[in-house]
Amino acid sequence: MTRGKEQLTIAIGGDHAGFQYKHDIIRYLQEKLGFKVLDLGPFSEQSVDYPDFAHPVASSVASGKSNLGILICGSGNGVCMTANKHKGIRAALCWNAELAALARQHNNANILCLPARFVSLFMAKKIVKAFMNATFEGGRHEARVKKINT
């Protein structure tokens, strides 16, 4: 997907519980939605520590190297907590498409966190699509979002 002439880049990562979803969502992002993807691991289903992959995704988004991020672990909680430690990151744990759209529209979320053990792959793709298609509404939400980092 492009914004103007620029192709948007999505950083993606997670842990072993999210590995298979990550693989399938990368293909979905590239082939169906037209995004460039920066895969920051893991690269197998071998047990790993989620912060080792959540921090690089959050850093990529915070620095502007990536436009948005997606993190996937078993519950979605660990990667979400880790990502939200980074200044400028607003990671949202979403388990349906409506929450994902609202996270972008009202909270200007820039990282989507998915609970692989609690949503189907079909639902995960719907959530990703809703997150990617939504935009921040600004307006009354702008002042609230600005208060997050104070």
RATATA-V170155 format. One record per backbone hydrogen bond with DSSP energy under -1.0 kcal/mol. CO is the residue of the C=O (numbers start at 1). NH is the residue of the N-H. If there is no record, write none. Layout:
co nh
CO NH
CO NH
This chain:
co nh
1 8
3 6
6 3
8 36
9 67
9 68
10 38
11 70
12 40
13 72
18 22
19 23
20 24
21 25
22 26
23 27
24 28
25 29
26 30
27 31
28 32
28 33
29 35
36 10
38 12
41 14
49 52
50 53
50 54
51 55
53 57
54 58
55 59
56 60
57 61
58 62
59 63
60 65
60 66
68 11
69 112
70 13
71 114
72 15
73 116
74 117
76 80
77 81
78 82
79 83
80 84
82 85
83 86
86 89
90 110
90 111
92 113
96 100
97 101
98 102
99 103
100 104
101 105
102 106
103 109
105 137
110 69
111 92
112 71
113 94
114 73
114 116
115 118
120 124
121 125
122 126
123 127
124 128
125 129
126 130
127 131
128 132
129 133
130 134
138 141
139 142
141 145
142 146
143 147
145 148
147 150
